[in-house]
């Protein structure tokens, strides 16, 4: 298993990874079939992300196949440049193998190097595996967003979680 920074050459595989995640879990933002990004758009998005300097996507690769990712998106303005919003997804068959922990470790190392002060994320309150991982790597619940998402015909609450570096 290798954890590394995403490259523009990963665009097609990254889209496929995200589509698989959309299909196999209700914990990602997009529903199956909702992701319409093409390879060229994804290459451009990766290029912009890497050029921004305060955002990054780390991918987990197993035998040449992308099996997970962690996106870290830095604030755009002086007042929020110190914050990094985090999104993570790992294919079901690869969960429980330490990939999430490794992705967070790499992200935290990168975030500290670039001067970030705060990592933050949201998680559905019933995502027990996600909550366990986030607590394990030092995130704390700061609040709750009631009826934040509409999933499978019902409203779902989300926790706001953060880790101060």
C-alpha positions in Angstrom: 0.0 0.0 0.0 1.3 3.4 -0.9 0.1 6.8 0.2 1.0 9.6 -2.1 -0.1 13.0 -3.5 -2.5 12.9 -6.4 -1.3 13.8 -9.9 -3.1 14.9 -13.1 -2.3 11.4 -14.5 -4.6 10.0 -11.8 -7.7 11.8 -13.1 -9.5 8.9 -14.7 -8.7 6.5 -11.9 -9.7 9.1 -9.3 -13.1 9.5 -11.0 -13.6 5.8 -11.0 -12.7 5.5 -7.3 -15.1 8.3 -6.4 -17.9 6.7 -8.5 -17.3 3.3 -6.7 -17.5 5.1 -3.4 -20.7 6.8 -4.4 -22.2 3.4 -5.3 -21.1 1.4 -2.2 -21.8 3.8 0.6 -24.4 6.4 1.6 -21.7 8.3 3.6 -20.3 10.2 0.6 -21.9 13.4 -0.5 -22.9 12.4 -4.0 -25.5 9.8 -4.8 -24.9 7.0 -7.4 -24.9 8.5 -10.9 -24.7 12.1 -9.7 -21.0 12.5 -10.4 -20.6 13.8 -14.0 -17.0 15.1 -14.0 -15.2 14.0 -17.1 -11.4 13.2 -17.3 -10.4 16.6 -18.7 -12.4 18.4 -16.1 -10.8 16.3 -13.4 -7.3 16.9 -14.7 -8.1 20.7 -14.6 -9.4 20.4 -11.1 -6.3 18.5 -9.9 -4.1 21.0 -11.6 -5.9 23.9 -9.9 -5.8 22.2 -6.6 -2.1 21.5 -6.7 -1.4 25.1 -7.9 -3.4 26.6 -5.0 -0.6 25.6 -2.5 -2.9 25.1 0.5 -5.0 22.1 -0.8 -4.1 18.5 -1.5 -5.5 15.1 -2.3 -3.6 12.1 -1.0 -4.4 8.8 -2.6 -4.0 5.2 -1.3 -2.8 2.9 -4.0 -2.6 -0.8 -3.9 -1.0 -2.7 -6.8 -1.6 0.3 -9.2 -5.2 0.7 -8.2 -6.6 3.7 -6.2 -8.4 2.3 -3.2 -8.9 5.5 -1.1 -8.3 9.2 -0.9 -8.2 12.1 1.5 -8.9 15.5 0.2 -7.6 18.5 2.2 -9.0 21.9 1.1 -7.5 25.0 2.6 -9.2 28.3 3.2 -9.3 30.9 0.4 -9.0 34.1 2.5 -6.7 35.6 5.1 -9.2 34.9 7.8 -9.6 31.2 7.1 -6.3 30.3 5.5 -5.3 28.4 8.7 -8.2 25.9 8.2 -8.3 22.8 6.1 -11.5 21.0 5.4 -11.1 17.2 5.0 -13.0 14.6 3.0 -12.1 10.9 3.1 -13.2 7.8 1.2 -11.9 4.3 1.3 -13.3 1.3 -0.7 -15.3 -1.0 1.6 -13.0 -4.0 0.9 -10.0 -2.0 2.1 -11.5 -0.6 5.3 -10.1 -1.7 8.7 -6.6 -2.0 7.3 -5.1 1.2 8.6 -5.4 3.1 5.4 -7.5 5.9 6.9 -5.0 6.3 9.7 -2.2 6.5 7.2 -4.0 9.0 5.0 -4.6 11.2 8.1 -1.0 10.9 9.2 0.2 12.1 5.8 -2.3 14.9 5.7 -1.4 16.1 9.1 2.3 16.1 8.2 1.5 18.1 5.1 -0.8 20.5 6.9 1.7 21.3 9.6 4.4 21.9 7.0 2.2 24.4 5.1 1.3 26.2 8.3 -2.3 25.0 8.9 -3.7 25.3 12.4 -7.0 23.5 12.2 -8.3 20.4 10.4 -12.1 20.1 10.2 -14.7 17.8 8.8 -18.4 16.8 8.9 -19.7 13.2 9.5 -23.2 11.7 9.6 -24.0 11.0 13.2 -24.7 7.3 12.5 -21.3 6.7 10.6 -19.8 4.7 13.5 -16.7 3.6 11.6 -16.0 7.1 10.5 -16.5 8.5 14.0 -14.1 5.9 15.4 -11.4 6.8 12.9 -11.8 10.5 13.4 -11.6 10.2 17.2 -8.6 7.8 16.9 -6.6 10.4 14.9 -7.5 13.2 17.4 -10.7 14.9 16.1 -13.3 16.1 18.6 -17.0 16.8 18.1 -17.7 20.5 18.2 -21.3 20.6 17.3 -24.2 19.1 15.4 -26.0 20.2 12.3 -29.7 19.1 12.5 -31.3 17.7 9.3 -28.1 18.7 7.4 -28.4 16.1 4.6 -31.3 14.3 2.9 -30.3 10.6 2.4 -32.6 7.8 1.3 -35.8 9.8 1.9 -34.9 11.1 5.4 -33.0 13.9 7.0 -29.7 13.1 8.6 -27.8 15.0 11.3 -24.1 15.6 10.9 -21.4 16.3 13.5 -18.9 19.0 13.0 -15.5 17.7 14.1 -12.1 19.4 14.3 -8.5 18.9 15.3 -6.3 21.8 16.4 -2.7 21.2 15.2 
